[in-house]
Amino acid sequence: MKFLLILLFFCLFSSFAFSQINTSGAASEIAMQGGIGLGSLLAVVISWERNHSILWAIFHAICGWLYVIYFIVVRKN
């Protein structure tokens, strides 16, 4: 439950940051340059829930979507 709440918070926060688009598109370029991607965010949350290690979370954030896909393939129910 805690995992889902954290994920929901970050998804809402990231959608707010990326929705600030004006006619020139300058705000979206700034948001994408300064923020982290959704894949990195998911990787950090999944890694923290699984390992409880900051070092692994940082490493998995760098891997991004690769770790998310790996987690989906090898996870145990």
C-alpha positions in Angstrom: 0.0 0.0 0.0 2.8 2.4 0.9 4.5 1.6 -2.4 1.4 2.5 -4.4 1.0 5.8 -2.5 4.6 6.8 -3.2 4.2 5.9 -6.8 0.9 7.8 -7.1 2.5 10.9 -5.5 5.5 10.9 -7.9 3.3 10.3 -10.9 1.1 13.2 -10.0 4.1 15.4 -9.3 5.8 14.6 -12.5 2.6 15.0 -14.6 2.2 18.5 -13.1 5.7 19.4 -13.9 5.4 18.2 -17.5 2.0 19.7 -18.1 3.3 23.3 -18.0 3.5 23.9 -21.7 3.2 27.3 -23.4 2.9 28.1 -27.1 6.7 28.1 -27.6 7.3 24.8 -25.8 10.1 26.4 -23.7 8.6 25.3 -20.3 8.5 21.6 -21.5 12.1 21.8 -22.6 13.1 23.1 -19.2 11.1 20.5 -17.3 12.6 17.7 -19.3 16.1 18.9 -18.9 15.9 19.5 -15.2 13.8 16.5 -14.1 14.2 12.8 -14.0 12.3 10.4 -16.3 9.4 8.2 -15.4 11.5 5.1 -15.9 14.1 6.3 -13.4 11.4 7.2 -10.9 9.8 3.8 -11.2 13.2 2.1 -10.9 14.0 4.0 -7.7 10.7 3.2 -6.1 10.8 -0.5 -7.1 14.5 -0.8 -6.0 13.8 0.8 -2.6 10.9 -1.5 -1.9 12.9 -4.5 -2.8 16.4 -3.8 -1.5 16.1 -0.9 1.0 19.4 0.4 -0.2 20.2 3.9 -1.5 23.2 2.7 -3.5 21.1 0.1 -5.4 18.3 2.7 -5.9 20.8 5.2 -7.4 22.2 2.4 -9.7 18.8 1.4 -10.8 17.8 5.0 -11.4 20.7 5.2 -13.9 19.4 2.0 -15.6 15.9 3.4 -15.7 13.5 1.4 -17.9 15.9 -1.5 -18.2 15.5 -2.3 -14.5 11.8 -1.8 -14.6 11.5 -4.3 -17.4 13.9 -6.7 -15.6 11.8 -6.5 -12.4 8.6 -7.3 -14.3 10.2 -10.3 -15.9 11.9 -11.9 -12.9 9.6 -10.9 -10.0 8.0 -13.5 -7.9 4.3 -13.2 -6.9 
